[in-house]
Amino acid sequence: MTSIRADDLFTRSSTALVAAAKEAGVSRLVWLSSFGVGHTLAWSSIPQKMIYRTVLRNIYENKAIADESVRSSGLDWTIVLPTRLTNDPAKGTYSVGDRLPMKGNPTISRADVAAFMHEAVHGSEWTHRSPVISD
């Protein structure tokens, strides 16, 4: 199975965003990545691993490089790692932690991820951490 190509989108984006933040004097960065990128691949369920290692392999490899760029930026970063995103309405309740148990192919709405990211950018609880978020 062929992997979907990232064409360095995430590495180019992280480089540009970090540079722009530094130029503008912005110290806080909340970055959206994906569960299954980097060290979280080991925590993935079998169905997730199958998807991440095939269809999403190139994208996730590029995201891992971008995530490391954010971590080493010197900014007060948070890298948010949502499970599979949906277009469902926000539930307002979800699980978030440094690590969450995975079964099957869990989901979370984009609206709930956006709400969490808004909270994270205005707080310090998740600074220099990579929270996993899922329903």
N, C-alpha and C positions, 0 to 999 in steps of 0.2 A: 504494500500500500504506500502511495506517495504522500509525503508530508506536505501540508500547506506551507507555503514559503512566507517568511517574515520580511524578506528583503531589507534586513537591518532596521526596520521601522522603529523598534523599541530602543535599540542602542543609539540611533540617531536622535530619537526623541529625548531620551534621558540626558544625553550630552548637551543638547540645546537647552533643555529645561534647567539643568543645574547651572549652566553658564548664565542664563537669563536671571535666575534667582540671585546668584552672586553679584551680577552687575547691578541689579535693582536693590540690593541690600536686604533681600528676603532670606530669612534663616530657616523657615518652617516649610517642609515639603511632605505632602502626603501623596504617595505614588501608588497607582493601581497596577498590580501584577496579577498572578493567578495561582490558585492552589495547584500543586503538582510541579511548580517551578523550583529548581534547586533542591535544597534539602527536604522539601515537603514531598518530593516524589516517593521517598521511602515510606511515608505515612499513608500513601494513597491505597485505596481499595484495588482489588484486581481489575474490575471494569475500568476504573480511572486510569490505572497504569497502562492498560491496553490502548486507550485513546491517546494518552500523553506521549507514549513511546512510538506511536505510528502517525496518526493524522496530525497531531499537534507538535511533533518532535522539533521541527525547525523553529517554529514560533517560540516554544518553551526554551530552547537553547538560546535564542536571541533575548528573550525576557530575562533569563538568568544573568547574562552579561550586563544588561541594563540595570537590573536590581543591584548588582555588585557596584556598578558605577554610582548609583544613588547612595548605597551604604558607605562608600568611601569618599563621598562628596564634601564632608565636613559640615553639611547642613544638619538640622534637627529633623531627620527623616522618620517616616513611618511607611512601611511597604505593606499594603493591604492585599491579602491573599484569599479572594473569594472562591467558592466552589462554582459549579456551572451556573452562569448567569441566565436569568429569565426576564421576560418583560411583564411578569405578573405585578400587580399592585403591591405596594409596601405592606407588610404585615405589622411592622413596628416591633416585632420580636424576632430575635435570631440568636444564635450562639456565636460567641467570639472568644478567642483565646490564643495563647501562643501555640497550642496544638489542640486539635479536636479529633475525636474518633471518627473514622470514615467507614460507611457501609454503602455499597452500591455506587450510585452516581448522584450525590446530593446536589441541591440547587439553592440559589438565593436570588431574590429579585434585585435588579439594578437599582431600584428605588431604595431598598433597604441598605445596599452598599453605599449609595450616595449619602444617605442620612448618617451612616457610621463615619464616612470620610469627613463629612462636615463637622461632626462632633470631634473627631480626632485632630483636625487642623486647629481647633480652638482649645484643645486641652493638651496635657503633657503625659497622660497615662501611657500612651502607646509610642512615645518618642524613643527612637533607636530600637524599635521592636517591629516584628512582622506578624501581625495578627491574622489568624485564619478566621473567616466568617462564613457561616452557613445557616440554613434554616434548621 
